[in-house]
């Protein structure tokens, strides 16, 4: 019988996920853990430095934008929403309010649509340009989120997705992000949840500090030009996805 499939151990350890291994592999595991710890620290340092710089650089834009929102939509300027982060921890995520205050009064919690009629005067523009997401840089600075990782969902949707997809909670083994591997490939909003989950597991399988940096550059191209296809990229195969799920389940037990 073949050995049980395993997820890349450095990626697991780097995100704080401990996996079981035979004692004879301990020296290699210790070396991997040391390397991964440095990667995790570098990831957090990059989060703090870049989010702080971005907030400072964007401040001249955010002040007039806040005034425009106040004049066209009134208060509140910010939309504070509960989201599920790493380890299932619920935190308060910040966005510029892009919809009417009563947007979900009749429908209840629902995903936004393209050209959503519930948007405020400039809400549609905020969403198209992704400027409504800028306040989440504060969440990154605080440590609620990372710049890169699976996008966090609302608790009500997480409960629903857990019922629909047995492996959904595996994505909560890692820090949630402002952008992610799924988003730069176009899996966002009202797109395939299964494809998004596969991309999130793919990200965990591939993870490295360099991959996070790469995704940041890809995000710029995605936001500015709408790019979702990338050259010289080997998509994750179905067996690899199954290996990721198996290893994460083992690591959590």
N, C-alpha and C positions, 0 to 999 in steps of 0.2 A: 504493500500500500504506500502511496506517495506521502511524503511529509506534509503536515497541515500547512496551507498557504499562510504567508506572513506579510504584513505591511512593513514598509521600510522602517526599521526601528528608530533611526535618527529622527524621522518625522514624528513618530509617536512620542518619543521622549522629549523632543523639542517643544511640544505643546503640553507637556506635563502629564502625558498618558503613560502609565507604567504597564509594560507587557511582561508576561512570564517567560523565562528562558532557562535552559539547562545550565547548571553551575559551571560546566566547562567553557561556556561562552561568556562567563563573567568578565574576564579581562577586556575582550573586545567590546562588550556592552558598556563597561566603565569608560572606555575611550570614546565610544559613541555618545555616551551621556554627557561627558565633558564638552565634547564638540557641540552637541545639541544645546547645552546650557548656554554656551557662548552665543549660539545662534538666536536663542530665545531672548537673551539680554540685548543683543544687537537689534532685534525686531522691536523691542520695547523702546530702546533709545531712539531708533528711527521714528517710531510713532510720536514720541514726545517732541523731538526736534522739529520734524516736518509739520506737525499739527500746530505747534506754537508759531513757527515761521509763517505758515499759511494764514493763520488768524491775524497776524500782524500785517502781512502784505495785503490781505483782503479788507482790512479795517476801513480804508477810505471808500470802498465800495459798499460795505455792509451798513455804514451809517446812513447814507442817502437811501439805500434800499429799505432800511427799517422805517425811514420817514415816509417813503412812498407807500409802503404797506399800511402804515398807520392812517394815512390820508385816504386810501382807496378801500381798505377793508376793515379799519378800526381794530380794536383789541379783541383777543390777544394777538400779538405779532408772532409769537412762537407757538407751535403745536407740540405739546409734550405727550408722548405716548409710551406705554409700557411695552418693552420688547424682551425677548428671552435671549440671554447671552450664554457664555461658556459655562458649562456645568449646570445649565438650566436656571441660572440666576436671573431674576427679573430686574431690569433697570429702566430708568426713565430716559428715553431718547428724544433729542431735540431736533425740530425742523422749523423752517419758516412756514407759517400757515398759508396753504395754497387753496384751501377749500372753505366753503361757508361754514359758519359755526354749527349749523344744524345738518351738516352733510349726511350724517348717519342716523338721524333721528327717526326716520321712517324705515330705512332699509336694515339698520343694524350694521355690524362690522362687515364691510365688503372691500375687496380690492378695487383700487382706482382703475378707470378705463382711459384709453387714449381719448383726448378731447372731452374729458369728463365735464358734463354740464354743471357739476357742483363746484367747479373751480371759481375762485374770485376773479376780480378784474384782471389782475396780472398773474393769477395762480397758474394758468396754463403755461405761460412763458417761464415761470419759475421752474415748473416740472420739466419742460422740454430742455431747459439749459442746465438742469440739475442743481441750480442755485438754492433750491429749497433744502438740499441736503447739507449745505455748508455748516450750519450750526452743530452738526455731528462731529466736527473737528474738536469741539469742547468735550464730547463723550470720549473721543480718542485720547485727548490730553488727560482726562480724569482716569483713564484706564478701564472704562466700561467696554470699549471697543478697541480694535486695532485698525490701522489704515487698510489692511488687507485681510480678508477672511470671509467665511460664509455670511451672507446678509442675515441680520436678525429679524425674526418674525414676531407678530403679536401673539400673546398667550392663547387667545381664542383660536387662532389659526394653527398654532403648534399642536394644540389638543386634537384638532381635526386631522392634521397631517400625520400625527402619530397613529391614528386609527386607519388612515388610508395607506401609509407606508411604514412597514414594520421597522425599517432601518433609519427612519427620519432623525431620531435622536442622536445618531452617531455624529452628526455634524456639530453637535454641541460639545464635543470633546475638545474643540479648538476655539480660540478667540474669534468672535464675530467681527465683521469688518465693514468699513465704509464702501469698499469695492471688493470684488472677488473674481475668481476664475470663471464662475458661472456668468457674471455680469458682462465681462469683456467678450464673452462668446454669444451675447445676445439673450441669455436666459434670465430674464428679469420681468417683473410685472406679470401680466396675464399670459405667460408662456408655460411650457411644459414643466410641471413640478418635478416629474421624474428625471428629466434632463438636468434640471438644476441640482437635484440631489446627487446625481452621478458626477456632475462637475465638482461639487463640494468634496465628494469622496476622492475624486481625482486630485484635487488640490492637496488634500491631506497626504495622499500617496506620494505625490511629487515634491512635497514641501522642502524648501530651502530658503535661506535669506535672499539669495539671488532671484528666486522665483517671485518673492514679494516685490522686489525692485522692478522686475520685468512687468508684473501685473500693473504697477503704478504707471509705467510708460504706456502700456497697452490701454489703460483707462483714459489717459489723455487723448489718444487717437480715437478711442471709442466715443468719448463725449464730444470731441470736436468734429470728427468726420463720420461717426456712426459705424466705424469699422468693427466687424465681428469675425472676419476670416483672417487667419494668420498663417504665413508660409512656414515650411519646415517644422510643422508641429505634428507629433504622433498622438492621435487621440487615444484615450484610455479604452482598452478592449473590455468586453464583457467579463472574461475571466479575471482581469485585473480589478474590476469593480467588486467582484465576489471576494477576491483576496482581501481587499480593503475592509469590506464589511465583516468578514470572518475575524480578521486581526483586531479590529476595533471592539467587536463583541468580546473577544478573549481578554483584551486589555482592560475592559470595564469590569470583569468578573474577579 
